[in-house]
Amino acid sequence: MSTMLFAEAARQRQMEAVNAARGLLDFDGVDPEMGLHLLNLHWNRQHHSFLVTYRPAFMRDMACQGPYFSKILLNAIYFGSAKFSPRLDLRKDPQDVRTAGWRFRQRVRELLGEAMDQSKITTIQALLQMTNSLFALGDEQSAAWLYAGLAFRMIIDIGIHVDATLMPNVRGLQEEDIEIRRRVFWSAFVIDKIQSLYQGRPATLQVSQCDVPTVFKDEYEELETWSPFAYSSGNLSFSGSCSHSVSTFTQLCRLCIILNQILNKLYKEKRAVEGPDALTKDLASLEQELTRWTDQLPVHLSLDLDRHATDSSPPHVLSLLAMANVISILLHRPFVSDGHLHSTSPAVAVDSFKKCAAAATNIVKLVKIYDRTFSVSRAPYLISYATYVAATIHVRIASTRGAPSEAHECLRTCLKVLRQNSETNYAVRKAIFVIEGLMQRMHVDAASPQVTTE
């Protein structure tokens, strides 16, 4: 930990209110009260997922037009936060949450034309923010992919994919500059892998072509109290917890390194033609990596899902654990009896299916905790994606069991979660369509008395 960065982060947190009271913050023409409302939503929600923006520098430079603030980044933040706001005046159509923040998106488009001539960190951050926000809309997946691609090219252009401490031409960078570059690179790396999952496309940023340590020295936010004011909380007794955002993000980066290996080794073209021995060897190696990640997970990020009763984990921690189970399914799914890398060994197929089933059940337990504590109605798309992946497994299990069964109950829970989340994340409707189609093909009927997520 850097005491200098920690101290500066604490000072800048105090200066936020001072600069706001003095009227020094540049809201790009937005009413200051509305601007602060949207920024507070961002710092409470999206910020903790990927640490794309570095709050001390952004808020400081917002008051003095410094290099780590830009209007395009500000409007990208506005746009991403708007759909989580209850204020209907943020929507073009008050009845359609997909129109929330429409004017901020228009402003981003306007400013992007000016920003394309030179790669800048704030432009990269804005593009990454827009990538996440646009994909969840459902009909903007191409735009999300293109914005991400622009961000990745800018990262390579200004050398953020290389550790700044090893570059002789950037030795003038301060500790804060290095911290920001690391966070921007790894947020891009994580978003790249997650977008690859969502869209079924190859990843762009490869570990073999990068050299940036997963070491973040500003830990001010790690033990900062986090409370869910930006969430539709289902549990009014949840008063808050430590945010653990730095350690959560660090573990997410390391998890996505494993995901990168899985995508490259098991999902590349023509992999299925290789012999079963080579495939089984890769499976064992990757499973060992994932097991090591789980074993080394800090205690404060671990949950015993069978004994968990306190509901004390913030949502980004639950998302991390859901992601780990998604990756376990992605690792083993190709090796089950109908998988594209089905092994000639029946034992491998049976073991892989058992592990897919266990991971799918864990995801259902996690989303129940999430819903009970924060409500899944406004959960991030990652939670819905994990639910979708779990549902694909539970459909297959249910098809081999007579109703009622645990698989049928888990499937009903998954469908309920997806339907509740589909208003906020319109892209979820496609996932529901896919699951219902799979159920029809496999002759699975999930109808039953209403299931609760309590």
C-alpha positions in Angstrom: 0.0 0.0 0.0 1.2 3.5 -0.8 0.7 5.9 2.2 1.0 8.8 -0.2 -1.8 7.7 -2.5 -3.9 6.7 0.5 -3.5 10.1 2.1 -4.2 11.9 -1.1 -7.4 9.8 -1.7 -8.6 10.7 1.8 -7.9 14.4 1.3 -9.6 14.5 -2.1 -12.7 12.8 -0.6 -13.0 15.8 1.8 -12.3 18.2 -1.0 -15.2 16.9 -3.1 -17.8 18.6 -0.8 -15.6 21.7 -0.6 -15.3 22.0 -4.4 -19.0 21.4 -4.9 -20.0 24.0 -2.3 -17.7 26.5 -4.0 -19.2 25.8 -7.4 -15.9 24.6 -8.9 -17.0 21.3 -10.3 -17.6 21.2 -14.1 -20.9 19.4 -14.7 -20.9 20.2 -18.4 -24.1 22.2 -18.2 -26.1 19.7 -16.1 -27.8 21.0 -13.0 -25.2 20.4 -10.2 -27.7 18.6 -8.0 -28.5 16.2 -10.8 -24.9 15.8 -11.7 -23.9 14.9 -8.1 -26.9 12.5 -8.0 -25.6 10.6 -11.1 -22.0 10.7 -9.9 -23.0 9.3 -6.5 -24.9 6.5 -8.2 -21.8 5.7 -10.2 -19.4 5.7 -7.2 -21.9 3.4 -5.4 -22.5 1.0 -8.2 -20.5 0.6 -11.4 -17.3 2.0 -10.0 -16.8 -1.0 -7.7 -17.3 -3.5 -10.5 -14.3 -2.6 -12.6 -12.5 0.4 -11.1 -12.4 2.0 -14.5 -12.3 5.5 -13.1 -9.9 6.6 -10.3 -12.0 8.8 -8.1 -9.4 11.0 -6.4 -7.9 12.2 -9.6 -11.2 12.5 -11.5 -13.0 14.5 -8.8 -9.9 16.7 -8.2 -9.5 17.5 -11.9 -13.2 18.1 -12.3 -12.6 21.2 -10.2 -9.5 22.4 -12.1 -9.8 21.0 -15.6 -6.9 18.6 -15.0 -5.8 15.7 -17.3 -7.8 13.0 -15.5 -11.2 14.7 -16.1 -12.9 15.1 -19.4 -16.4 15.9 -20.5 -16.7 12.8 -22.6 -15.8 10.6 -19.5 -18.3 12.6 -17.4 -21.1 12.1 -19.8 -20.3 8.4 -20.1 -20.6 8.2 -16.4 -23.9 10.1 -16.5 -25.2 7.7 -19.2 -24.3 4.6 -17.2 -25.9 5.8 -14.0 -29.1 7.2 -15.5 -30.9 3.9 -15.8 -30.4 3.2 -12.1 -32.0 6.5 -11.1 -35.7 6.7 -10.2 -35.9 10.2 -11.8 -38.1 9.9 -14.9 -36.9 13.3 -16.3 -33.7 11.5 -17.2 -35.6 9.4 -19.7 -36.7 10.4 -23.2 -39.7 8.1 -22.7 -40.7 8.0 -19.0 -42.2 4.5 -19.5 -39.0 3.1 -21.0 -35.9 2.7 -18.9 -33.8 2.0 -22.0 -34.2 5.7 -22.9 -32.6 6.8 -19.6 -29.7 9.1 -20.1 -30.3 9.4 -23.9 -29.1 13.0 -24.0 -25.8 12.0 -22.3 -25.3 9.4 -25.0 -25.8 12.1 -27.6 -23.3 14.2 -25.9 -20.8 11.4 -25.8 -21.2 10.9 -29.6 -20.7 14.6 -30.1 -17.5 14.7 -28.0 -16.1 11.4 -29.4 -15.6 13.0 -32.8 -13.2 15.5 -31.2 -11.5 12.8 -29.1 -10.6 10.4 -31.9 -7.5 12.3 -33.1 -5.4 11.5 -30.0 -5.4 8.6 -27.5 -6.1 9.8 -24.0 -6.7 7.9 -20.8 -10.0 9.7 -20.1 -11.3 8.7 -23.6 -10.3 5.1 -23.0 -12.2 5.2 -19.7 -15.3 6.8 -21.4 -15.3 4.1 -24.1 -15.1 1.3 -21.5 -17.9 2.8 -19.5 -20.0 3.0 -22.7 -19.2 -0.6 -23.6 -20.7 -1.9 -20.4 -23.7 0.4 -20.5 -24.6 -0.2 -24.1 -24.4 -4.0 -24.1 -27.0 -4.3 -21.4 -29.5 -2.5 -23.7 -29.8 -5.6 -25.8 -29.9 -4.0 -29.3 -26.6 -2.1 -28.9 -24.2 -5.0 -28.9 -22.4 -3.9 -32.0 -21.9 -0.4 -30.6 -20.6 -2.0 -27.4 -18.1 -4.1 -29.3 -16.9 -1.2 -31.4 -16.4 1.1 -28.5 -14.4 -1.6 -26.7 -12.2 -2.1 -29.8 -11.5 1.6 -29.9 -10.5 1.6 -26.2 -8.2 -1.4 -26.7 -6.4 0.3 -29.7 -5.9 3.4 -27.7 -4.4 1.4 -24.8 -1.8 -0.1 -27.1 -1.2 3.3 -28.8 -0.1 4.9 -25.6 1.6 1.9 -24.1 -0.7 1.2 -21.1 -0.4 -2.5 -21.7 3.2 -2.3 -20.6 4.3 -1.7 -17.0 5.2 2.0 -16.8 8.0 1.4 -14.3 9.9 -0.6 -17.0 9.5 2.0 -19.7 12.5 4.4 -20.0 10.6 7.1 -21.8 7.9 7.5 -19.1 10.1 7.7 -16.0 8.6 11.1 -15.2 5.3 9.5 -14.2 4.2 10.0 -10.6 2.9 7.2 -8.4 -0.7 8.3 -9.1 -0.1 8.1 -12.9 1.2 4.6 -12.6 -1.8 3.6 -10.4 -4.2 5.0 -12.9 -2.5 3.3 -15.9 -2.6 -0.1 -14.1 -6.3 0.3 -13.2 -7.2 1.3 -16.7 -5.4 -1.6 -18.3 -6.8 -4.2 -16.0 -10.3 -2.8 -16.2 -10.0 -3.1 -20.0 -8.6 -6.6 -19.7 -11.5 -7.7 -17.6 -14.1 -6.0 -19.8 -12.5 -7.6 -22.8 -12.9 -11.1 -21.4 -16.5 -10.5 -20.2 -17.5 -9.0 -23.5 -16.0 -12.1 -25.2 -18.2 -14.3 -23.0 -21.4 -12.2 -23.7 -20.8 -11.9 -27.4 -19.1 -15.2 -28.2 -16.2 -13.4 -29.9 -12.4 -13.8 -29.4 -10.7 -11.7 -26.8 -8.4 -8.9 -27.9 -6.0 -8.2 -25.0 -3.8 -11.3 -24.4 -1.7 -11.9 -21.3 1.2 -12.9 -23.5 1.3 -9.5 -25.1 1.0 -7.5 -21.9 3.2 -6.8 -18.9 1.3 -5.0 -16.2 1.2 -6.4 -12.6 -2.0 -6.8 -10.7 -0.8 -4.6 -7.9 -2.9 -1.6 -6.9 -1.3 0.6 -4.2 -4.2 2.9 -3.3 -6.2 0.9 -0.8 -8.3 3.8 0.6 -11.6 2.2 -0.7 -10.7 -1.3 0.6 -12.0 -0.8 4.1 -14.3 2.2 3.4 -17.9 1.6 4.5 -20.2 0.8 1.7 -24.0 1.0 1.9 -26.4 0.1 -0.9 -28.2 3.5 -1.4 -28.1 3.0 -5.2 -29.7 -0.4 -5.1 -33.4 -1.4 -4.7 -32.6 -3.2 -1.4 -34.7 -6.1 -0.4 -33.2 -6.2 3.0 -33.6 -3.0 5.0 -31.5 -4.4 7.8 -28.4 -4.3 5.6 -26.7 -1.3 7.0 -23.4 -1.6 5.2 -20.0 -3.4 5.1 -16.5 -2.7 4.0 -16.4 -2.2 0.3 -13.4 -4.5 -0.3 -13.4 -3.1 -3.9 -9.6 -3.2 -4.4 -9.2 -6.8 -3.3 -12.3 -7.8 -5.2 -11.0 -6.2 -8.4 -7.6 -7.8 -7.9 -9.2 -11.2 -7.7 -11.4 -10.5 -10.7 -8.3 -9.7 -12.7 -6.6 -12.9 -11.7 -9.8 -14.8 -12.5 -10.0 -13.3 -15.9 -6.4 -14.4 -16.6 -7.6 -18.0 -16.1 -10.7 -17.2 -18.3 -8.4 -16.0 -21.0 -6.6 -19.3 -21.0 -9.8 -21.2 -21.1 -11.1 -19.2 -24.1 -7.8 -19.7 -25.9 -7.3 -23.4 -25.2 -10.8 -24.8 -25.2 -12.9 -22.5 -27.4 -10.6 -21.7 -30.3 -11.4 -22.9 -33.8 -10.5 -26.5 -34.7 -9.7 -27.4 -31.2 -12.1 -30.3 -31.3 -9.9 -32.2 -33.9 -7.1 -32.6 -31.4 -6.7 -35.9 -29.5 -8.5 -36.6 -26.2 -5.2 -36.9 -24.3 -4.2 -33.3 -25.1 -7.7 -32.0 -24.3 -7.8 -33.9 -20.9 -4.3 -32.6 -20.0 -5.5 -29.0 -20.7 -8.6 -29.6 -18.6 -6.6 -30.8 -15.7 -4.1 -27.9 -15.9 -6.9 -25.3 -16.1 -8.9 -26.9 -13.3 -5.8 -26.7 -11.1 -5.4 -23.0 -11.9 -9.1 -22.4 -10.9 -8.7 -24.5 -7.8 -5.6 -22.5 -6.8 -7.5 -19.2 -7.3 -10.3 -20.5 -5.1 -8.0 -21.7 -2.4 -6.1 -18.4 -2.3 -9.2 -16.2 -2.2 -9.0 -13.9 0.8 -11.3 -14.9 3.7 -13.3 -11.7 3.5 -14.3 -12.6 -0.1 -15.2 -16.2 0.6 -18.7 -17.4 1.4 -20.0 -20.7 2.7 -23.1 -20.9 0.6 -24.7 -23.7 2.6 -24.2 -21.8 5.9 -24.4 -18.2 4.8 -26.9 -16.3 6.8 -25.6 -12.8 7.5 -26.0 -11.3 4.0 -23.0 -9.0 4.7 -21.2 -9.1 1.4 -21.5 -6.1 -1.1 -22.9 -6.9 -4.5 -19.6 -6.8 -6.4 -18.3 -9.6 -4.2 -21.3 -11.7 -5.0 -20.7 -10.9 -8.7 -17.1 -12.1 -8.4 -18.2 -15.4 -6.9 -20.9 -15.8 -9.5 -18.3 -15.2 -12.2 -16.0 -17.9 -10.7 -18.8 -20.4 -11.0 -19.6 -19.4 -14.5 -15.9 -20.0 -15.4 -16.1 -23.4 -13.8 -19.0 -24.3 -16.1 -17.2 -22.9 -19.1 -14.2 -25.0 -18.3 -16.2 -28.3 -17.9 -19.1 -27.8 -20.3 -17.2 -28.8 -23.4 -16.3 -32.2 -21.9 -19.8 -33.4 -21.0 -21.5 -36.0 -23.2 -22.9 -33.5 -25.7 -20.0 -31.0 -25.5 -17.9 -29.9 -28.4 -14.8 -31.4 -26.8 -16.4 -34.6 -25.5 -13.7 -37.0 -24.3 -13.6 -40.6 -25.1 -13.4 -41.2 -21.4 -16.8 -41.7 -19.7 -15.3 -40.8 -16.4 -14.2 -37.4 -17.6 -17.7 -36.7 -19.0 -19.4 -37.7 -15.8 -17.0 -35.7 -13.6 -17.3 -32.6 -15.8 -21.1 -32.8 -15.7 -21.1 -33.1 -11.9 -18.9 -30.0 -11.6 -21.2 -28.1 -14.0 -24.1 -29.1 -11.9 -22.4 -28.0 -8.6 -21.4 -24.6 -10.1 -24.9 -24.0 -11.5 -26.4 -24.8 -8.0 -23.9 -22.4 -6.4 -25.0 -19.6 -8.8 -28.6 -20.1 -7.8 -27.6 -19.9 -4.1 -25.7 -16.7 -4.9 -28.5 -15.0 -6.8 -30.9 -15.8 -3.9 -28.6 -14.1 -1.5 -28.3 -11.2 -4.0 -32.1 -10.9 -4.4 -32.7 -11.1 -0.6 -30.2 -8.4 0.1 -30.2 -6.0 -2.8 -33.0 -7.2 -5.2 -32.1 -8.6 -8.6 -34.4 -6.2 -10.4 -31.5 -3.8 -10.8 -28.6 -6.2 -10.7 -25.8 -5.7 -13.2 -25.9 -7.8 -16.4 -23.2 -10.1 -15.0 -25.6 -11.5 -12.5 -28.2 -12.2 -15.2 -25.5 -13.8 -17.4 -24.5 -16.1 -14.6 -28.1 -17.0 -14.0 -28.5 -17.7 -17.7 -25.5 -20.0 -17.7 -26.8 -21.8 -14.6 -30.2 -22.2 -16.3 -28.7 -24.0 -19.3 -27.3 -26.6 -16.9 -30.4 -27.0 -14.8 -32.6 -27.5 -18.0 -30.4 -30.5 -18.9 -30.5 -31.9 -15.4 -34.3 -31.4 -15.2 -34.7 -33.2 -18.5 -33.4 -36.4 -16.8 -35.5 -36.0 -13.6 -39.1 -36.3 -13.0 -40.8 -33.2 -11.6 -40.7 -32.0 -9.0 -36.9 -32.0 -8.5 -34.2 -29.7 -7.2 -33.2 -28.9 -10.8 -36.8 -27.9 -11.6 -36.8 -25.6 -8.6 -33.5 -24.1 -9.5 -34.7 -23.5 -13.1 -37.8 -21.7 -11.9 -35.6 -19.5 -9.7 -33.4 -18.7 -12.7 -36.3 -17.8 -14.9 -37.8 -15.6 -12.1 -34.5 -13.8 -11.7 -34.1 -13.2 -15.4 -37.6 -11.8 -15.8 -37.2 -9.5 -12.8 -33.9 -8.2 -14.3 -35.1 -7.8 -17.9 -36.5 -4.3 -17.5 -33.2 -2.8 -16.3 -31.1 -5.0 -18.7 -33.1 -5.4 -21.9 -30.5 -7.9 -23.3 -31.7 -10.4 -20.7 -34.9 -11.0 -22.7 -32.8 -12.8 -25.3 -31.5 -15.1 -22.6 -35.0 -15.9 -21.5 -36.0 -16.7 -25.1 -33.0 -19.1 -25.4 -33.8 -20.9 -22.1 -37.5 -21.3 -22.9 -36.5 -22.7 -26.4 -34.1 -25.1 -24.8 -36.8 -26.2 -22.3 -39.2 -26.8 -25.2 -36.7 -28.9 -27.1 -35.8 -31.0 -24.1 -39.5 -31.3 -23.0 -39.0 -29.6 -19.6 -41.9 -28.0 -17.9 -40.9 -25.7 -15.0 -44.5 -24.7 -14.1 -45.2 -24.9 -10.4 -46.6 -22.9 -7.5 -44.8 -19.5 -7.3 -41.2 -20.0 -6.1 -39.7 -17.5 -3.7 -36.1 -16.4 -3.5 -36.2 -16.1 0.2 
